[in-house]
Amino acid sequence: MAAMLASEPVIMYSEVLDFNADCAEFCPLPGLNYLLALGTYQLLEETQERLGRCYLRALQLSGAAEQPQGSTNAGSLDMPGIFDLKWRPPACDTRKAMLGAALADGTVRLMEVVAVFEDGAAVTRPQLRLQSQVAACSSGMCLSLDWQAAHGGAVARIATSSSAGTLSLLQATNSELSHLCEWKAHDLEAWCTAFHKAEENILFSGADDCYFKAYDIRSDPASPIFSNRRTHAAGVCTVSPHPKEHHIVATGSYDEHVRIWDMRNTSKPVVISQLNTGGGNWRLRWHPHDGHVLLAACMYNGFGVLRCTNDFHNGLALVAMYQSPNKHIAYGADWWQGRPASAETSGSGSRSSTDKGNRTLAATCTFYDRQHRLVWLSTE
């Protein structure tokens, strides 16, 4: 019984948003990882208009270890329905927090976090400000995006995927977005795209046609360097390259499986581990401090914490689950980049019921109930 209790989730914060909730992304910039962006999508049946709102939340940190105790509202921006949000990686520029949004009108919008003085106060609070936007796809909706620092400077590339099955490349600076190219990649909705974390010219995509593909964007991007349709039994919803183990890539699918791929032979990657999570896997996030742990948004089966073996081969285990009380669709999930205080760091000799232990804070979003929660989840 004690082992079971140790893995139970601990809900720290919960709120109901104005629209259906589908995205949660913690800021990765040093000193700003207390910021959290939330995305929503609402279809108005009468007019078929797709509305969205991007929220900025700030964790309330307390104590010498700066541990989260709650969350405060730092404002919002209205826009078309949001399918994906991604912060610009720190490799581009550590001075500015920039957030990209993939939207239902086919555009990508770039937002900047700015400091705003409160009325009559000497302190500032963070707020989102629209920086620029561009039409990312020639038709359909923009479904996902990913960033890559082009040369480790202020200029970056953004890859996007669309409901028309196309992929696009954009160029982003601190002040503007520009469209570089677009090509037909899939016959059905291209749900996801992601850059390789070490090879800046390698781009992955997954789609409702069950294909998992990769491209070398230095050559003809319409000719993939690999194309796999046999492995996934349903649409490929998410592709998550490992941030440090560069030959490792995780995919999630409507077929309810998370798969770990060895990409050392880019033209013939192989699946080295897989697990049925009991739900379609919409989003996967590698743990910021433990490279063998994945957070999965498993749609109708809630949120799962998965642990790989040390070499990633032949072993992927479900170590914790969190299901919202009403079991609405789990879409948004991300890990907080900070570290939880342990009994050792707090200076106590024993662990109390309030110690986080081996748990990490995660932000979650569920769709039709519009719920956003901050939850401590076990990783062991």
Secondary structure as UniProt FT lines:
FT   HELIX           2..6
FT   STRAND          10..16
FT   STRAND          20..26
FT   TURN            30..31
FT   TURN            33..34
FT   STRAND          35..44
FT   TURN            45..48
FT   STRAND          49..62
FT   TURN            63..66
FT   STRAND          67..80
FT   STRAND          82..87
FT   TURN            90..92
FT   STRAND          98..103
FT   TURN            104..105
FT   STRAND          107..117
FT   TURN            119..120
FT   STRAND          124..135
FT   STRAND          142..149
FT   STRAND          156..162
FT   TURN            163..164
FT   STRAND          166..172
FT   STRAND          177..184
FT   STRAND          192..195
FT   TURN            200..201
FT   STRAND          202..206
FT   TURN            208..209
FT   STRAND          212..216
FT   TURN            217..218
FT   TURN            221..222
FT   STRAND          226..228
FT   STRAND          236..241
FT   TURN            246..247
FT   STRAND          248..253
FT   TURN            254..255
FT   STRAND          257..262
FT   TURN            266..267
FT   STRAND          270..276
FT   STRAND          283..286
FT   TURN            291..292
FT   STRAND          293..297
FT   TURN            300..301
FT   STRAND          303..308
FT   TURN            310..311
FT   STRAND          316..322
FT   TURN            325..326
FT   STRAND          330..335
FT   HELIX           343..346
FT   TURN            353..354
FT   TURN            357..358
FT   STRAND          359..366
FT   TURN            367..370
FT   STRAND          371..378
//
